[in-house]
Amino acid sequence: MATRNPWLKFKALLQGEGRTVVTVISSNTDGTSTVQLRSGEEIKVSGEQVTAGNKAIIMNGRIGYKVPNLPNSIVQV
């Protein structure tokens, strides 16, 4: 059954939590990795398929895949 609620329709378009580019700091022995966000904050996520020093995408609290280490910049409008 289709909903008429615009907010529910909008939420259905989103694909989960989103994706974040991180730098892998270390792979832990318990199946997790310690990663650093662009803000400098370090968090622990599931997965260890990307080696330390590389960039990775995290999706839903889990390492998805390795990404190239490209420069980034912040532009204020």
N, C-alpha and C positions, 0 to 999 in steps of 0.2 A: 504494500500500500504506500503510495507516494504521500509525502508530507507537504503541507502548505506553509510550514514554518520556515521563513527565510534563513534564520540562523542555522537550523539543522541542515538545510540544503547547502549552505556555505561550508559547514564543518565536514560534510560528506566529500567535498572537493579536496580537502587537505589530506596529505599522505602521512599520517602519524605525527610524531613529535617534530620532525624536521631533521636537517642534517647540519653537522658542524665540522669544520676543518680544525684538526688538532695536531700537535706535535707529540709523537710517542717518546716518552722519557725512558721507560723500562717495561720489560715483560716480566710479570711476576710468576712465581711457581704454582699459583693456585688457579691458573686459567684466566687471569685478568691482566690488564696493562695499566700503567700510570701514564696519563697524558696531560699535556698542558694546553689550556685554551688560549686564545689570542689575548685575553685580559691578563694572563699570567697565572691564573688559578690552576692548580693541579687537582685532577679528579681520577678516580679509579673506574674503569669500564671493563666489560666482559670482552674476551677475545685476546689473542696474542699473535695474530697472523701477520702483523706489521712490525718490523724490527725497530729498535730504538734509533732515534735521530731522523726518522722519516715522518712525512705528513700522512694523515689518514682521515677518512670520513667516519664520524660516529653517527649511527642511526639507532634511535630507541635504546640508548645506553650501551650499545655494542659496536665494536670496531667493524666497519663494513669492508673497506678496501683501501689500498695505498693510493695516494694522489701525488702528482708532481709538486715539487717545492717551487712555487711561483711567487714572485714579489706581489705584495698587496699594498693598497693605500686607502686612506680614509678621506673622503671628500664631503665637506659640509655644504649644503645648499641653502 
